[in-house]
């Protein structure tokens, strides 16, 4: 069975957008897996993969790190139920991947950083304070988050305009059915959903409606994920 090394927060919350991409890709392929939770200070668990970041999977003798590389591996090893239908060169999915990693995540992070720090495992709190404090130039994450939210919600929602234009004409980014491009962006939106009591999306937004459809996939797997 495949083993997935997945980022864990307090109370078994699983907010990593990159790990969500992998979980959805595995479920899309109809594959079972075993979870191995990894906290920020559990890097020794994935040292075998020469990685400090999750996701990592162990698929038999094959070790794969990085969500994109894992998707490519799954597509090659398990060709049924393709992750990239009608996108043989991966161009569409690659664009969504790059856009989510840069613009979308950059817009989300300031809006939830206080919630992230509040919900990290106690064993990882010092790591979060040091690493995120160094990144932001402050350890008053609650104040930083509150200040970001004064104007950041509109900026974040504007960042989603490329998806909004596509979803105004079709139910999923990938067309009539979801595929890896959808799992990429949806993973980004599971990040705040798992740690923050504030919904970053507005009712009536086509992206909100799309997220609801995504939450219902695979017998509601993501909807059942532990939140704040």
C-alpha positions as YAML, in Angstrom:
chain: A
units: angstrom
residues:
- id: 1
  name: UNK
  ca: [0.00, 0.00, 0.00]
- id: 2
  name: UNK
  ca: [1.09, 3.57, -0.66]
- id: 3
  name: UNK
  ca: [2.23, 5.58, 2.37]
- id: 4
  name: UNK
  ca: [1.59, 9.33, 2.32]
- id: 5
  name: UNK
  ca: [3.58, 11.57, 4.63]
- id: 6
  name: UNK
  ca: [1.13, 14.37, 5.44]
- id: 7
  name: UNK
  ca: [1.57, 17.58, 7.45]
- id: 8
  name: UNK
  ca: [-0.28, 17.46, 10.77]
- id: 9
  name: UNK
  ca: [-1.40, 20.29, 13.06]
- id: 10
  name: UNK
  ca: [-2.98, 20.11, 16.52]
- id: 11
  name: UNK
  ca: [-6.04, 17.88, 16.91]
- id: 12
  name: UNK
  ca: [-5.12, 16.02, 13.72]
- id: 13
  name: UNK
  ca: [-5.89, 18.94, 11.39]
- id: 14
  name: UNK
  ca: [-4.34, 18.45, 7.93]
- id: 15
  name: UNK
  ca: [-4.07, 21.88, 6.24]
- id: 16
  name: UNK
  ca: [-1.22, 21.44, 3.74]
- id: 17
  name: UNK
  ca: [-2.41, 22.53, 0.28]
- id: 18
  name: UNK
  ca: [0.26, 20.39, -1.33]
- id: 19
  name: UNK
  ca: [-0.75, 17.27, 0.60]
- id: 20
  name: UNK
  ca: [-4.38, 17.89, -0.34]
- id: 21
  name: UNK
  ca: [-3.38, 17.84, -4.00]
- id: 22
  name: UNK
  ca: [-1.86, 14.42, -3.48]
- id: 23
  name: UNK
  ca: [-4.77, 13.03, -1.45]
- id: 24
  name: UNK
  ca: [-7.24, 14.11, -4.12]
- id: 25
  name: UNK
  ca: [-5.05, 12.68, -6.88]
- id: 26
  name: UNK
  ca: [-4.86, 9.35, -5.03]
- id: 27
  name: UNK
  ca: [-8.61, 9.27, -4.55]
- id: 28
  name: UNK
  ca: [-9.15, 10.26, -8.21]
- id: 29
  name: UNK
  ca: [-7.11, 7.21, -9.19]
- id: 30
  name: UNK
  ca: [-9.11, 5.00, -6.83]
- id: 31
  name: UNK
  ca: [-6.02, 4.21, -4.76]
- id: 32
  name: UNK
  ca: [-5.85, 3.44, -1.05]
- id: 33
  name: UNK
  ca: [-3.07, 4.77, 1.12]
- id: 34
  name: UNK
  ca: [-1.80, 4.86, 4.68]
- id: 35
  name: UNK
  ca: [-1.28, 8.23, 6.33]
- id: 36
  name: UNK
  ca: [1.91, 8.99, 8.20]
- id: 37
  name: UNK
  ca: [1.48, 12.35, 9.99]
- id: 38
  name: UNK
  ca: [4.52, 14.62, 10.00]
- id: 39
  name: UNK
  ca: [4.83, 17.79, 12.11]
- id: 40
  name: UNK
  ca: [7.18, 20.66, 11.34]
- id: 41
  name: UNK
  ca: [9.71, 19.25, 13.80]
- id: 42
  name: UNK
  ca: [9.42, 15.65, 12.57]
- id: 43
  name: UNK
  ca: [11.71, 16.08, 9.57]
- id: 44
  name: UNK
  ca: [13.55, 12.87, 10.42]
- id: 45
  name: UNK
  ca: [10.46, 10.95, 9.24]
- id: 46
  name: UNK
  ca: [11.08, 12.05, 5.65]
- id: 47
  name: UNK
  ca: [14.88, 12.14, 5.71]
- id: 48
  name: UNK
  ca: [14.87, 8.90, 3.68]
- id: 49
  name: UNK
  ca: [13.42, 10.91, 0.78]
- id: 50
  name: UNK
  ca: [16.13, 13.57, 1.07]
- id: 51
  name: UNK
  ca: [13.36, 16.07, 1.67]
- id: 52
  name: UNK
  ca: [12.39, 18.52, 4.40]
- id: 53
  name: UNK
  ca: [8.93, 19.09, 2.94]
- id: 54
  name: UNK
  ca: [5.78, 17.06, 2.49]
- id: 55
  name: UNK
  ca: [4.10, 15.48, 0.68]
- id: 56
  name: UNK
  ca: [6.26, 12.45, 0.20]
- id: 57
  name: UNK
  ca: [4.92, 9.06, -0.86]
- id: 58
  name: UNK
  ca: [6.35, 5.57, -0.59]
- id: 59
  name: UNK
  ca: [4.81, 3.47, -3.36]
- id: 60
  name: UNK
  ca: [6.36, 0.05, -3.05]
- id: 61
  name: UNK
  ca: [10.07, 0.60, -3.57]
- id: 62
  name: UNK
  ca: [9.45, 3.99, -5.22]
- id: 63
  name: UNK
  ca: [9.89, 7.16, -3.20]
- id: 64
  name: UNK
  ca: [8.49, 10.38, -4.67]
- id: 65
  name: UNK
  ca: [8.57, 13.88, -3.17]
- id: 66
  name: UNK
  ca: [6.80, 17.10, -4.27]
- id: 67
  name: UNK
  ca: [3.12, 17.17, -5.15]
- id: 68
  name: UNK
  ca: [3.68, 17.74, -8.87]
- id: 69
  name: UNK
  ca: [6.19, 14.90, -9.13]
- id: 70
  name: UNK
  ca: [3.78, 12.65, -7.23]
- id: 71
  name: UNK
  ca: [0.98, 13.48, -9.69]
- id: 72
  name: UNK
  ca: [3.28, 12.64, -12.60]
- id: 73
  name: UNK
  ca: [4.26, 9.36, -10.93]
- id: 74
  name: UNK
  ca: [0.64, 8.39, -10.29]
- id: 75
  name: UNK
  ca: [-0.29, 9.19, -13.89]
- id: 76
  name: UNK
  ca: [2.48, 6.94, -15.21]
- id: 77
  name: UNK
  ca: [2.13, 4.11, -12.71]
- id: 78
  name: UNK
  ca: [-1.69, 4.05, -12.69]
- id: 79
  name: UNK
  ca: [-2.84, 5.26, -16.13]
- id: 80
  name: UNK
  ca: [-6.54, 4.55, -15.57]
- id: 81
  name: UNK
  ca: [-8.64, 7.61, -14.68]
- id: 82
  name: UNK
  ca: [-6.18, 10.21, -16.00]
- id: 83
  name: UNK
  ca: [-5.36, 13.27, -13.91]
- id: 84
  name: UNK
  ca: [-4.67, 15.35, -17.03]
- id: 85
  name: UNK
  ca: [-7.47, 14.54, -19.50]
- id: 86
  name: UNK
  ca: [-7.42, 16.69, -22.63]
- id: 87
  name: UNK
  ca: [-4.17, 18.24, -21.32]
- id: 88
  name: UNK
  ca: [-1.49, 15.86, -22.64]
- id: 89
  name: UNK
  ca: [1.35, 18.38, -22.35]
- id: 90
  name: UNK
  ca: [0.21, 19.37, -18.83]
- id: 91
  name: UNK
  ca: [0.23, 23.01, -19.96]
- id: 92
  name: UNK
  ca: [-3.08, 23.92, -18.34]
- id: 93
  name: UNK
  ca: [-2.30, 22.13, -15.08]
- id: 94
  name: UNK
  ca: [1.22, 23.54, -14.97]
- id: 95
  name: UNK
  ca: [-0.17, 27.06, -15.26]
- id: 96
  name: UNK
  ca: [-2.67, 26.46, -12.46]
- id: 97
  name: UNK
  ca: [0.11, 24.95, -10.34]
- id: 98
  name: UNK
  ca: [2.40, 27.96, -10.80]
- id: 99
  name: UNK
  ca: [-0.45, 30.45, -10.30]
- id: 100
  name: UNK
  ca: [-1.64, 28.78, -7.10]
- id: 101
  name: UNK
  ca: [1.86, 28.45, -5.66]
- id: 102
  name: UNK
  ca: [2.66, 32.10, -6.24]
- id: 103
  name: UNK
  ca: [-0.32, 34.44, -6.48]
- id: 104
  name: UNK
  ca: [-2.99, 32.47, -4.60]
- id: 105
  name: UNK
  ca: [-0.83, 31.33, -1.70]
- id: 106
  name: UNK
  ca: [0.77, 34.73, -1.36]
- id: 107
  name: UNK
  ca: [-2.70, 36.27, -1.04]
- id: 108
  name: UNK
  ca: [-3.95, 33.67, 1.47]
- id: 109
  name: UNK
  ca: [-1.01, 33.50, 3.87]
- id: 110
  name: UNK
  ca: [-1.32, 36.96, 5.50]
- id: 111
  name: UNK
  ca: [-5.04, 36.36, 6.07]
- id: 112
  name: UNK
  ca: [-4.54, 33.15, 8.06]
- id: 113
  name: UNK
  ca: [-1.05, 33.33, 9.59]
- id: 114
  name: UNK
  ca: [-2.42, 33.99, 13.08]
- id: 115
  name: UNK
  ca: [-4.80, 31.06, 12.76]
- id: 116
  name: UNK
  ca: [-1.99, 28.84, 11.52]
- id: 117
  name: UNK
  ca: [0.19, 29.63, 14.52]
- id: 118
  name: UNK
  ca: [-2.72, 29.16, 16.94]
- id: 119
  name: UNK
  ca: [-3.48, 25.68, 15.59]
- id: 120
  name: UNK
  ca: [-0.01, 24.23, 15.14]
- id: 121
  name: UNK
  ca: [1.00, 21.36, 17.42]
- id: 122
  name: UNK
  ca: [2.52, 22.52, 20.74]
- id: 123
  name: UNK
  ca: [5.73, 20.71, 19.78]
- id: 124
  name: UNK
  ca: [5.97, 22.86, 16.64]
- id: 125
  name: UNK
  ca: [5.04, 26.24, 18.16]
- id: 126
  name: UNK
  ca: [8.62, 27.45, 18.67]
- id: 127
  name: UNK
  ca: [9.48, 26.50, 15.08]
- id: 128
  name: UNK
  ca: [6.50, 28.45, 13.76]
- id: 129
  name: UNK
  ca: [7.28, 31.49, 15.88]
- id: 130
  name: UNK
  ca: [10.86, 31.58, 14.67]
- id: 131
  name: UNK
  ca: [10.32, 30.71, 10.98]
- id: 132
  name: UNK
  ca: [7.19, 32.80, 10.36]
- id: 133
  name: UNK
  ca: [8.44, 35.60, 12.59]
- id: 134
  name: UNK
  ca: [11.61, 35.82, 10.54]
- id: 135
  name: UNK
  ca: [9.57, 35.86, 7.33]
- id: 136
  name: UNK
  ca: [7.18, 38.59, 8.50]
- id: 137
  name: UNK
  ca: [9.45, 40.63, 10.74]
- id: 138
  name: UNK
  ca: [7.11, 40.22, 13.73]
- id: 139
  name: UNK
  ca: [5.82, 37.56, 16.10]
- id: 140
  name: UNK
  ca: [2.57, 39.42, 16.76]
- id: 141
  name: UNK
  ca: [0.78, 37.25, 14.25]
- id: 142
  name: UNK
  ca: [-2.70, 38.15, 15.45]
- id: 143
  name: UNK
  ca: [-2.08, 41.85, 14.81]
- id: 144
  name: UNK
  ca: [-0.42, 41.11, 11.46]
- id: 145
  name: UNK
  ca: [-3.41, 39.00, 10.40]
- id: 146
  name: UNK
  ca: [-5.93, 41.61, 11.56]
- id: 147
  name: UNK
  ca: [-4.12, 44.33, 9.63]
- id: 148
  name: UNK
  ca: [-3.91, 42.14, 6.50]
- id: 149
  name: UNK
  ca: [-7.62, 41.45, 6.66]
- id: 150
  name: UNK
  ca: [-8.52, 45.15, 6.58]
- id: 151
  name: UNK
  ca: [-7.83, 45.19, 2.85]
- id: 152
  name: UNK
  ca: [-6.64, 41.70, 2.02]
- id: 153
  name: UNK
  ca: [-9.96, 39.92, 1.47]
- id: 154
  name: UNK
  ca: [-10.71, 41.93, -1.65]
- id: 155
  name: UNK
  ca: [-7.18, 41.42, -2.95]
- id: 156
  name: UNK
  ca: [-7.39, 37.67, -2.38]
- id: 157
  name: UNK
  ca: [-10.75, 37.39, -4.12]
- id: 158
  name: UNK
  ca: [-9.43, 39.42, -7.06]
- id: 159
  name: UNK
  ca: [-6.57, 36.93, -7.35]
- id: 160
  name: UNK
  ca: [-9.13, 34.22, -8.15]
- id: 161
  name: UNK
  ca: [-10.47, 36.04, -11.21]
- id: 162
  name: UNK
  ca: [-8.84, 33.66, -13.74]
- id: 163
  name: UNK
  ca: [-10.69, 30.74, -12.13]
- id: 164
  name: UNK
  ca: [-13.87, 32.77, -11.85]
- id: 165
  name: UNK
  ca: [-13.94, 33.43, -15.60]
- id: 166
  name: UNK
  ca: [-13.51, 29.74, -16.40]
- id: 167
  name: UNK
  ca: [-16.03, 28.56, -13.81]
- id: 168
  name: UNK
  ca: [-18.64, 30.97, -15.12]
- id: 169
  name: UNK
  ca: [-18.88, 28.79, -18.23]
- id: 170
  name: UNK
  ca: [-18.14, 25.25, -17.00]
- id: 171
  name: UNK
  ca: [-18.48, 23.35, -13.72]
- id: 172
  name: UNK
  ca: [-14.78, 22.58, -13.18]
- id: 173
  name: UNK
  ca: [-11.46, 24.08, -14.20]
- id: 174
  name: UNK
  ca: [-10.83, 20.90, -16.17]
- id: 175
  name: UNK
  ca: [-14.21, 20.97, -17.95]
- id: 176
  name: UNK
  ca: [-17.23, 18.79, -17.27]
- id: 177
  name: UNK
  ca: [-15.44, 16.75, -14.59]
- id: 178
  name: UNK
  ca: [-12.71, 17.54, -12.07]
- id: 179
  name: UNK
  ca: [-9.07, 16.65, -12.66]
- id: 180
  name: UNK
  ca: [-5.67, 17.66, -11.36]
- id: 181
  name: UNK
  ca: [-5.99, 21.37, -12.21]
- id: 182
  name: UNK
  ca: [-9.03, 21.46, -9.90]
- id: 183
  name: UNK
  ca: [-7.21, 19.59, -7.15]
- id: 184
  name: UNK
  ca: [-4.40, 22.13, -7.23]
- id: 185
  name: UNK
  ca: [-6.57, 25.17, -6.58]
- id: 186
  name: UNK
  ca: [-8.90, 23.30, -4.25]
- id: 187
  name: UNK
  ca: [-5.90, 22.24, -2.16]
- id: 188
  name: UNK
  ca: [-5.03, 25.92, -1.77]
- id: 189
  name: UNK
  ca: [-8.53, 26.62, -0.44]
- id: 190
  name: UNK
  ca: [-8.39, 23.69, 1.98]
- id: 191
  name: UNK
  ca: [-5.44, 25.41, 3.65]
- id: 192
  name: UNK
  ca: [-7.57, 28.17, 5.23]
- id: 193
  name: UNK
  ca: [-10.60, 25.89, 5.62]
- id: 194
  name: UNK
  ca: [-8.67, 23.57, 7.96]
- id: 195
  name: UNK
  ca: [-7.31, 26.29, 10.27]
- id: 196
  name: UNK
  ca: [-9.44, 29.43, 10.08]
- id: 197
  name: UNK
  ca: [-13.02, 30.03, 11.27]
- id: 198
  name: UNK
  ca: [-13.31, 32.79, 8.66]
- id: 199
  name: UNK
  ca: [-14.49, 31.81, 5.18]
- id: 200
  name: UNK
  ca: [-12.39, 33.66, 2.62]
- id: 201
  name: UNK
  ca: [-14.97, 33.19, -0.14]
- id: 202
  name: UNK
  ca: [-18.31, 34.95, -0.53]
- id: 203
  name: UNK
  ca: [-21.65, 33.27, -1.12]
- id: 204
  name: UNK
  ca: [-22.76, 33.87, -4.69]
- id: 205
  name: UNK
  ca: [-19.22, 33.67, -6.05]
- id: 206
  name: UNK
  ca: [-18.88, 30.97, -8.72]
- id: 207
  name: UNK
  ca: [-15.62, 29.94, -7.02]
- id: 208
  name: UNK
  ca: [-17.58, 29.35, -3.80]
- id: 209
  name: UNK
  ca: [-20.07, 27.17, -5.71]
- id: 210
  name: UNK
  ca: [-17.20, 25.25, -7.33]
- id: 211
  name: UNK
  ca: [-15.60, 24.71, -3.92]
- id: 212
  name: UNK
  ca: [-18.87, 23.25, -2.67]
- id: 213
  name: UNK
  ca: [-18.86, 20.78, -5.57]
- id: 214
  name: UNK
  ca: [-15.28, 19.88, -4.78]
- id: 215
  name: UNK
  ca: [-16.09, 19.35, -1.10]
- id: 216
  name: UNK
  ca: [-18.70, 16.79, -2.12]
- id: 217
  name: UNK
  ca: [-16.30, 14.74, -4.26]
- id: 218
  name: UNK
  ca: [-15.27, 11.26, -3.19]
- id: 219
  name: UNK
  ca: [-18.13, 10.87, -0.70]
- id: 220
  name: UNK
  ca: [-17.35, 14.22, 0.90]
- id: 221
  name: UNK
  ca: [-13.76, 13.37, 1.83]
- id: 222
  name: UNK
  ca: [-12.66, 17.00, 2.07]
- id: 223
  name: UNK
  ca: [-15.88, 18.18, 3.69]
- id: 224
  name: UNK
  ca: [-15.25, 15.74, 6.53]
- id: 225
  name: UNK
  ca: [-11.72, 17.06, 7.14]
- id: 226
  name: UNK
  ca: [-11.23, 18.53, 10.59]
- id: 227
  name: UNK
  ca: [-11.50, 22.31, 10.68]
- id: 228
  name: UNK
  ca: [-11.08, 25.00, 13.29]
...
